[in-house]
Amino acid sequence: MTRKLIKGGYVVSMDARIGSGELDVLIDGSRIADVAHDLAVDDAEPVDARGCIVLPGLVNAHMHTWQTALRGLAANWTLPQYFRSVHAGLAALFTPDDLYIGTLAGALNQLDCGTTTLGDWCHNNPTPAHTDRAIDGLTEAGIRSVFLHGSPKPDPKPGQKHFSEIPHPRAEIERLLKQRFASRDALVTLGMAILGPHYSTYDVSEHDFQLAREYGLIASMHCAGLEAKTPDGWERLADEGLLDAHTNVVHGNNLTDAQLHRMLDCGVTFSLAPETEMQQGHGHPITGRLRDAGHAPSLGVDLESSIAGDMFTVARVALASQRALDNAASRQTQGQLPATSTLSCNDALNWITLRGAEALGLADRIGSLTPGKQADVVLLRADTLNMRPLHDPVAAVIMQGAPANVDTVLVNGEFRKRHGKLLYTSLARRLDELDASGQRIAAGLNDLLAAH
């Protein structure tokens, strides 16, 4: 039976035309067929959503999933130690199978936490084998994902160029499009995780932007942290017409207002990671700056080596951090707090659904429970100790929601989690493999620290 009928829940569709309420959701194969009151369908598998909030699958727009086996190691690090210990150190210890198990386990955790789409920013792939095994992990997990192909960041050895001077490998992008991503409609698709002007020379940035445009790929890049390698790079890229809706900037804390506004005018999207940004020293998230310019961010976990992997926490931190900034500014300029919060829970849910879909170039497929879109759906239990009484479903999702509330997850119309249990049959064995990988790599960190 390929049709499923979700009945009895409170639907938050994230589609203004459909709205929210006690609606039914009909799934036909991999797509949403209808969202309406009291649907009567005889040939559909019933999915009982009583006591649940029914949501579009959450979108984690930015995560370095390969770092899953490093959970907790970076919890107390600022950026310099993170770059020194991970990129110039531990990353070199990863085998292709380490990439596989970390990516698989990280993707499974995303599904378990209600995330159905992942922007997997993979920048520890020194060989094609590393890349292929990371993709294997995403495919095996069954999560919708954009595999953002990146490049390692080691310290150069004598006679080698610095990574900022090395263009993105055209041959590898062409290989992936021919072999692993021949279909643009597959569950896992390709994007590029490039250096951008913040972390590369202008010639490298220009090359990478043109390569992404040639193949119609999302080009995502970091912009924060250390000082920019090419400070005027954004203006030069805009002058050349290379900034558009296929450009995704991660963080953006270092941008001037003039740069930010020009990039937004070009259609650039922004993916923020508020908890890591504040913890590691990027600066305050630019959530409010985007809002003041009439735009909104997508959000990402960024580093499970540092923080928790669920999007409920990410959304709460994003909301709280900007409310804190706005409240402080109001006290300073007006002598009192605003009459009400400056950003709402509806805003935060938008950041982890529709805006995430937009940032990954998937707005026509996911992000809302709209007929014709892919059937990526989450049922969140709201009849639980931490959620009752339910007054405002959206506020409950953002402020009380937790991975433990995620009852059912469908990706492309297929169950990935059901009745609170992840439907992956080899989980215990894979967790043992993750432990072994993490312990071996962490031992290398001790050696690195001893050497310094």
Summary of the structure (lengths in Angstrom):
residues: 452
radius of gyration: 21.6
end to end distance: 60.8
largest distance: 70.4
contacts: 1628
relative contact order: 0.16
helix: 40%
strand: 20%
